[in-house]
Amino acid sequence: MARWNPMVLCAGLLGVIALFPIPPLSTAQEKQDKSLYSPIIAINVEKGLILVSGDGKVFPVEAPEAAKPHLDKLPVSGMLDLVVELRPDAPPLIKRWKLMAGESTCKIFDGKVCK
């Protein structure tokens, strides 16, 4: 019966690992988009923030300048389908939203205008 040499096994394993490139650290820090479906818990119009929940957490999302005039049109407890841009050192930034439940004159925000 043949015995496996540990050095040969280690060398073989390292050879296989070398075939798979490790992504640079900078890609982990780049901005990413994420979709959220959440109730509107609270709105702070002055600061341009909406308090939402997702992944078992409650957190604020920031409205861009184009969306800030429309925040007061959203109903607290309404359901939002959001696309946000995740940022490393700031709250997620809203890219667009669609109000799925609740009454509003701004049901859809496409990143530029309300519809």
CYANA upper distance limits for C-alpha pairs under 8 A (distance plus 0.5 A):
  4 TRP  CA      8 VAL  CA      7.98
  4 TRP  CA      9 LEU  CA      7.73
  5 ASN  CA      9 LEU  CA      6.95
  6 PRO  CA     10 CYS  CA      6.63
  7 MET  CA     11 ALA  CA      6.61
  8 VAL  CA     12 GLY  CA      6.56
  9 LEU  CA     13 LEU  CA      6.61
 10 CYS  CA     14 LEU  CA      6.64
 11 ALA  CA     15 GLY  CA      6.62
 12 GLY  CA     16 VAL  CA      6.86
 13 LEU  CA     17 ILE  CA      6.75
 14 LEU  CA     18 ALA  CA      6.59
 15 GLY  CA     19 LEU  CA      7.25
 16 VAL  CA     20 PHE  CA      7.90
 23 PRO  CA     27 THR  CA      7.52
 24 PRO  CA     28 ALA  CA      8.20
 25 LEU  CA     29 GLN  CA      7.45
 26 SER  CA     30 GLU  CA      6.92
 29 GLN  CA     88 PRO  CA      7.31
 30 GLU  CA     87 ARG  CA      8.38
 31 LYS  CA     85 GLU  CA      6.89
 31 LYS  CA     86 LEU  CA      6.12
 31 LYS  CA     87 ARG  CA      6.13
 31 LYS  CA     88 PRO  CA      8.11
 32 GLN  CA     85 GLU  CA      6.05
 32 GLN  CA     86 LEU  CA      5.74
 32 GLN  CA     87 ARG  CA      7.97
 33 ASP  CA     83 VAL  CA      7.14
 33 ASP  CA     84 VAL  CA      6.02
 33 ASP  CA     85 GLU  CA      4.90
 33 ASP  CA     86 LEU  CA      6.45
 34 LYS  CA     83 VAL  CA      6.14
 34 LYS  CA     84 VAL  CA      5.87
 34 LYS  CA     85 GLU  CA      6.83
 34 LYS  CA     86 LEU  CA      7.41
 35 SER  CA     81 ASP  CA      7.82
 35 SER  CA     82 LEU  CA      6.17
 35 SER  CA     83 VAL  CA      4.98
 35 SER  CA     84 VAL  CA      6.90
 36 LEU  CA     54 GLY  CA      7.14
 36 LEU  CA     80 LEU  CA      8.30
 36 LEU  CA     81 ASP  CA      6.31
 36 LEU  CA     82 LEU  CA      5.53
 36 LEU  CA     83 VAL  CA      6.76
 36 LEU  CA     84 VAL  CA      8.16
 37 TYR  CA     54 GLY  CA      7.97
 37 TYR  CA     79 MET  CA      7.58
 37 TYR  CA     80 LEU  CA      6.20
 37 TYR  CA     81 ASP  CA      4.99
 37 TYR  CA     82 LEU  CA      6.71
 38 SER  CA     52 VAL  CA      6.40
 38 SER  CA     53 SER  CA      6.20
 38 SER  CA     54 GLY  CA      7.11
 38 SER  CA     79 MET  CA      6.09
 38 SER  CA     80 LEU  CA      5.89
 38 SER  CA     81 ASP  CA      7.12
 38 SER  CA     82 LEU  CA      8.33
 39 PRO  CA     52 VAL  CA      6.66
 39 PRO  CA     53 SER  CA      7.51
 39 PRO  CA     76 VAL  CA      8.31
 39 PRO  CA     77 SER  CA      5.90
 39 PRO  CA     78 GLY  CA      6.02
 39 PRO  CA     79 MET  CA      4.79
 39 PRO  CA     80 LEU  CA      6.52
 40 ILE  CA     50 ILE  CA      7.41
 40 ILE  CA     51 LEU  CA      6.77
 40 ILE  CA     52 VAL  CA      5.92
 40 ILE  CA     75 PRO  CA      7.81
 40 ILE  CA     76 VAL  CA      5.65
 40 ILE  CA     77 SER  CA      5.33
 40 ILE  CA     78 GLY  CA      5.97
 40 ILE  CA     79 MET  CA      6.64
 40 ILE  CA     80 LEU  CA      7.30
 41 ILE  CA     50 ILE  CA      7.98
 41 ILE  CA     51 LEU  CA      5.79
 41 ILE  CA     52 VAL  CA      6.09
 41 ILE  CA     53 SER  CA      8.30
 41 ILE  CA     76 VAL  CA      6.44
 41 ILE  CA     77 SER  CA      6.33
 42 ALA  CA     50 ILE  CA      6.40
 42 ALA  CA     51 LEU  CA      5.51
 42 ALA  CA     52 VAL  CA      7.97
 42 ALA  CA     76 VAL  CA      6.39
 42 ALA  CA     77 SER  CA      8.41
 43 ILE  CA     48 GLY  CA      8.30
 43 ILE  CA     49 LEU  CA      6.50
 43 ILE  CA     50 ILE  CA      5.03
 43 ILE  CA     51 LEU  CA      6.68
 43 ILE  CA     71 LEU  CA      7.75
 43 ILE  CA     72 ASP  CA      8.23
 43 ILE  CA     76 VAL  CA      7.62
 44 ASN  CA     48 GLY  CA      6.33
 44 ASN  CA     49 LEU  CA      5.67
 44 ASN  CA     50 ILE  CA      6.78
 45 VAL  CA     49 LEU  CA      7.07
 45 VAL  CA     68 LYS  CA      7.52
 45 VAL  CA     71 LEU  CA      6.60
 45 VAL  CA     72 ASP  CA      6.93
 48 GLY  CA     62 GLU  CA      6.38
 48 GLY  CA     63 ALA  CA      5.85
 48 GLY  CA     64 PRO  CA      8.24
 48 GLY  CA     68 LYS  CA      6.17
 48 GLY  CA     71 LEU  CA      7.92
 49 LEU  CA     60 PRO  CA      6.44
 49 LEU  CA     61 VAL  CA      6.07
 49 LEU  CA     62 GLU  CA      5.16
 49 LEU  CA     63 ALA  CA      6.51
 50 ILE  CA     60 PRO  CA      5.92
 50 ILE  CA     61 VAL  CA      5.87
 50 ILE  CA     62 GLU  CA      7.09
 50 ILE  CA     63 ALA  CA      8.08
 51 LEU  CA     58 VAL  CA      7.40
 51 LEU  CA     59 PHE  CA      6.11
 51 LEU  CA     60 PRO  CA      4.79
 51 LEU  CA     61 VAL  CA      6.89
 52 VAL  CA     58 VAL  CA      6.20
 52 VAL  CA     59 PHE  CA      6.16
 52 VAL  CA     60 PRO  CA      6.55
 52 VAL  CA     61 VAL  CA      7.65
 53 SER  CA     57 LYS  CA      5.92
 53 SER  CA     58 VAL  CA      4.71
 53 SER  CA     59 PHE  CA      6.57
 54 GLY  CA     58 VAL  CA      7.07
 54 GLY  CA     59 PHE  CA      8.47
 60 PRO  CA     91 PRO  CA      6.76
 60 PRO  CA     92 PRO  CA      8.01
 61 VAL  CA     84 VAL  CA      8.28
 61 VAL  CA     91 PRO  CA      5.90
 61 VAL  CA     92 PRO  CA      5.47
 61 VAL  CA     93 LEU  CA      6.36
 61 VAL  CA     94 ILE  CA      7.05
 62 GLU  CA     91 PRO  CA      6.49
 62 GLU  CA     92 PRO  CA      6.52
 62 GLU  CA     93 LEU  CA      5.31
 62 GLU  CA     94 ILE  CA      6.51
 63 ALA  CA     67 ALA  CA      6.17
 63 ALA  CA     68 LYS  CA      6.34
 63 ALA  CA     93 LEU  CA      6.50
 63 ALA  CA     94 ILE  CA      5.80
 64 PRO  CA     68 LYS  CA      6.91
 64 PRO  CA     93 LEU  CA      7.23
 64 PRO  CA     94 ILE  CA      6.99
 64 PRO  CA     95 LYS  CA      8.17
 65 GLU  CA     69 PRO  CA      8.36
 66 ALA  CA    111 GLY  CA      7.64
 66 ALA  CA    112 LYS  CA      6.32
 66 ALA  CA    113 VAL  CA      7.62
 67 ALA  CA     71 LEU  CA      7.17
 67 ALA  CA    109 PHE  CA      7.87
 67 ALA  CA    111 GLY  CA      7.78
 67 ALA  CA    112 LYS  CA      7.85
 67 ALA  CA    113 VAL  CA      8.07
 67 ALA  CA    114 CYS  CA      8.42
 70 HIS  CA     74 LEU  CA      7.78
 70 HIS  CA    106 CYS  CA      7.31
 70 HIS  CA    114 CYS  CA      7.96
 73 LYS  CA    104 SER  CA      6.23
 73 LYS  CA    105 THR  CA      6.90
 73 LYS  CA    106 CYS  CA      6.79
 74 LEU  CA     78 GLY  CA      7.87
 74 LEU  CA    103 GLU  CA      8.21
 74 LEU  CA    104 SER  CA      6.33
 74 LEU  CA    106 CYS  CA      7.55
 74 LEU  CA    107 LYS  CA      8.47
 75 PRO  CA    102 GLY  CA      6.84
 75 PRO  CA    103 GLU  CA      7.28
 75 PRO  CA    104 SER  CA      7.35
 77 SER  CA    102 GLY  CA      8.23
 78 GLY  CA     99 LEU  CA      7.58
 78 GLY  CA    100 MET  CA      7.93
 78 GLY  CA    101 ALA  CA      5.77
 78 GLY  CA    102 GLY  CA      5.24
 78 GLY  CA    103 GLU  CA      8.33
 79 MET  CA     99 LEU  CA      6.44
 79 MET  CA    100 MET  CA      5.81
 79 MET  CA    101 ALA  CA      5.43
 79 MET  CA    102 GLY  CA      7.35
 80 LEU  CA     97 TRP  CA      6.99
 80 LEU  CA     98 LYS  CA      6.27
 80 LEU  CA     99 LEU  CA      5.16
 80 LEU  CA    100 MET  CA      6.17
 80 LEU  CA    101 ALA  CA      7.83
 81 ASP  CA     97 TRP  CA      6.08
 81 ASP  CA     98 LYS  CA      5.62
 81 ASP  CA     99 LEU  CA      6.81
 81 ASP  CA    100 MET  CA      7.10
 82 LEU  CA     94 ILE  CA      7.52
 82 LEU  CA     95 LYS  CA      8.14
 82 LEU  CA     96 ARG  CA      6.47
 82 LEU  CA     97 TRP  CA      4.95
 82 LEU  CA     98 LYS  CA      7.05
 83 VAL  CA     94 ILE  CA      6.66
 83 VAL  CA     95 LYS  CA      6.06
 83 VAL  CA     96 ARG  CA      5.94
 83 VAL  CA     97 TRP  CA      6.87
 84 VAL  CA     92 PRO  CA      6.26
 84 VAL  CA     93 LEU  CA      5.71
 84 VAL  CA     94 ILE  CA      4.88
 84 VAL  CA     95 LYS  CA      5.72
 84 VAL  CA     96 ARG  CA      7.67
 85 GLU  CA     92 PRO  CA      5.92
 85 GLU  CA     93 LEU  CA      5.54
 85 GLU  CA     94 ILE  CA      6.91
 85 GLU  CA     95 LYS  CA      7.10
 86 LEU  CA     91 PRO  CA      7.85
 86 LEU  CA     92 PRO  CA      5.16
 86 LEU  CA     93 LEU  CA      7.17
 87 ARG  CA     91 PRO  CA      7.08
 87 ARG  CA     92 PRO  CA      6.23
 87 ARG  CA     93 LEU  CA      7.96
 94 ILE  CA    111 GLY  CA      8.39
 95 LYS  CA    110 ASP  CA      7.82
 95 LYS  CA    111 GLY  CA      5.80
 96 ARG  CA    108 ILE  CA      8.16
 96 ARG  CA    109 PHE  CA      5.82
 96 ARG  CA    110 ASP  CA      5.35
 96 ARG  CA    111 GLY  CA      5.47
 97 TRP  CA    107 LYS  CA      8.34
 97 TRP  CA    108 ILE  CA      6.27
 97 TRP  CA    109 PHE  CA      5.69
 97 TRP  CA    110 ASP  CA      7.21
 98 LYS  CA    107 LYS  CA      6.15
 98 LYS  CA    108 ILE  CA      5.01
 98 LYS  CA    109 PHE  CA      6.99
 99 LEU  CA    104 SER  CA      8.49
 99 LEU  CA    106 CYS  CA      8.41
 99 LEU  CA    107 LYS  CA      5.28
 99 LEU  CA    108 ILE  CA      6.81
100 MET  CA    107 LYS  CA      8.25
103 GLU  CA    107 LYS  CA      8.29
105 THR  CA    115 LYS  CA      7.92
106 CYS  CA    114 CYS  CA      5.81
106 CYS  CA    115 LYS  CA      5.98
107 LYS  CA    114 CYS  CA      7.73
107 LYS  CA    115 LYS  CA      6.69
108 ILE  CA    114 CYS  CA      6.16
108 ILE  CA    115 LYS  CA      5.62
109 PHE  CA    113 VAL  CA      6.23
109 PHE  CA    114 CYS  CA      4.98
109 PHE  CA    115 LYS  CA      6.84
110 ASP  CA    114 CYS  CA      7.26
